[in-house]
């Protein structure tokens, strides 16, 4: 009797585990399909090498850091990405007011710092401590 009960219990656990794994796979597949961008045309300015994505409605346009000082970015872009190789220069004093007064968001890619060295003109990026939040993007 104990052997039959134990066999039944093991079989039930195996079935429940298999069912649980299938349900997780179905959920993650449906999430992936719904994460496709469905809005209108989206143009993002990128200082540095633009990321590669497969979304036809999202366009990346390469710009120079000095272009940020020209103003009127919101007429062309919905946001600006500043890539890792440009973070130190992007955190210098001339750009702090641009980030603070802009109508569009700025995102700092792969920065291990907080947003503080970018918006505070008197903070040196390299001297600011790493926060290591694990975030890929700071904005």
Secondary structure, 3 states (H helix, E strand, C coil): CHHHHHHHHHHHHHHHHHHHHHHHHHHHHHHHHHCCCCCCCEEEEEECCCCCCCCCCEEEEEECHHHHHHCCHHHCCCEEEECHHHHHHHCCHHHHHHHHHCCCEEEEECCCCCCHHHHCCCCCCCCCCCCCCCCCEEC
